[in-house]
Amino acid sequence: MGVWTDVTLGMIAEDRSDIAVMTVLTAKVLPRQAFSVKHFAAGGCGKLRQKCTAWANNLRLRGCEYIIVVHDLDTASEAELRQDLEGRVRGVAVRASLVLI
């Protein structure tokens, strides 16, 4: 299994259902026993953007090596939204972060 053994993923999403979907999709790529998920569900896009950096740092402190941010596009510009969210997690000291829109 190598690098993908006992990986802790940190997920930040608008809703708990987004986290559930991302966990199922991740299990299609990695064996379910190879990773665990810690998360924050914002209950909306405004709170997600407001709390994103603090939550990412909290997840890092709780042992997450990777941060995944899931956000609906809604009516926003994809490029602007991606730039904003990537900027919010850029300074968090994890192995990698991923913004999914």
NUTIVO-352580 format. One record per residue: x, y, z of N, C-alpha, C, O, CB in turn. Coordinates in steps of 0.1 Angstrom, whole numbers, plus 5000, padded with zeros to 4 digits. Last residue first. Glycine has a CB too. Layout:
BEGIN
XYZXYZXYZXYZXYZ...
This chain:
BEGIN
485352184926484252264924483252194915482152244912484652404917487852114949486952054939485752144938485052174948486551914943491152164957489852234957489052164945489452164934490052384954493452014978492752004965491452074967490752054977492551854961496852004991495452034992494852034978495452054968495252184999499451815008498751864996497351904999496751855008498751764984500651805033501251745021500751805008501451834999501151595021500252125050499951985048500651935035501252015028498351965046500152395064501252305062500852165062500952085071502252325074498452655046498352545056499352435053499452385042496852485056498552845027499452855038499452745048500152745058499352985044496252775010497652775005498752765016499652695015497952894996493652805016494352685021495852675018496552585022493652555016492953035003492553025017493252905023493452895036491053005018493653004977494453104985494153085000495053105008494053244981491752824969493152784969493952874978494852834985493752774955489552994969489652884979491052834980491452794991488652774974490253194949489853224963490053114973490753124983488453274964490553024927491653114931491453154946492353144954491853234922487952924924489052834926490252914932490952864942489552764913486553154919486253074931487352984934487752974946484952994929487653244895487753324907487453244919488153274929486753444906487053024878488453064880488553144893489553124900488953144868484253014879484952894884486452944887486952904897484952784873482153264891483153234881484053124887484553134898484053364878478953154905480253214906481153184893480853094886480953174918476553034908476653134897477953204897478153294889475553234899477552714917476452804918476552904906476652854894476352884931479652534924479952654915478852754916479152874917480052604901480252414957479352424945479752544937480152644943477852424949483252274970482352384969481552384956482052354946483152524970485452114991484452094981483452204981482852234992483651954984488752064997487752164998486752134987487152134975488252304998490951855014490051865002488951965006488251945016489551724999494151815026492951885027492251895014492751925004493252035032496251575042495751625029494451695032493651655041495551515019496751495067497951525059497551585045498351655039498651395056495451555099495151545085496351585076496951695078493951625081495751595126496451485120496151465105496651365099496151365127494651815138494051685142494651575134494151465134492551695139496052025125496351995139495751865144496351795153495852105148494652005101496051975101496451945116497151845118496852095096492152095110492251965105493751915105494051805108491651955091492852365117492352275127492452125122492952045130490852305130493452465091494452455102494052365113494952285118494752595107490952445080492052365074493152355084493752245085492552435061489452615096489152475096490252395090490552285096487852455088490752865089490752815103490452665104491152595111489752895111490152875061491452865066491552815080492452735083492153005065487152865061488052765054489452755060489952645063488052805039485253035071485952955080487052865074487752795082484952865087484253175048484653245060485553165069486553215075483453295068483552965030484653065027485153135039486353155040484153165016481552845046482752775041483852865038484952845043482352685029479653055049480453005061481652925057482652935063479452925070478853065021479453185028480253145040481353195042478353275032477752815015479052855009479652975016480852985017478752894994476652585042476452695032477852745027478852725033475652805037477352415061475952455060475752565051474752635052475552495074479952315064479652455067478252485068477852585075480352535056481552055079480452085070479952225074479452245085479251975071484651915082483852025086482752045075483152045064484652155089486351605092485651705083485051815090484851815103484651635075488351325085487951425095487351535087487851565076489051465105488650995074488251125071487851205084487051155092487051125061491150755065490150805074489850945070490651015064490450785089492350485045492150625048491050645058490150565059491950705036492450215040493650285039493550435043494550495044494150275024489950095040490750075052492050155051492750155061491049925054489150145013488550215025489350205037489350295045487150165027491650184989490950094997490350165010491150245016491749975001491050454966491850394977491050294984489850314986492450504986489050484947490450494943491350434953492350364949490750644941486650454959486750394946488250394941488550314933485850464936486950614981487050464984487050394970487350274970485850424992486350854970487750834974487950684976488950624973488050904987483550834968484350844956485850814959486550744951484250984950482850824995482550714986483450714974483950614970481050714982483751085003484250965009484050835001484950754999483650945023482151244987483551244985484251124991485251064986484151374990479551184998479851154984481351144982481851054975479251264975479951285024479651145022479951105008480550995006478151125025480451555019481451475025481251325023482151255020481551515040477951625009479151645000480251555006481051494998479551794999476351585031476151495020477351505010477651405004474851535012477151795048477551665051477351565039478151465038476751615063478152085028477152005035477651865038478651825032475951995025480352225019479152295022478152215030477452275039478452345009483452105033482452105023481252195028481152225040481951965019486551975038485752095041484752105030485152115018486652225043488351705051487451755041486651875046486151865058486451645036491451555054490551655059489651705049490151755038491451765066492451215057492051325049491251425056490351385064491251265037495051025067493951095072493651215063494551305062494251145087496150705058496150845055494950905061493850855061496150855039496950425061496650505072496650655070497250735078497550475084498750425031498350345043498050435054498950525058499350235046499850535008498450535010497950445021496850395020497650504997502550475005502150605010500650615013500250705021502450714999502050125007503050245006502450365012501950365024503350264992500849885000500050005000500950135000500550224994499150005012
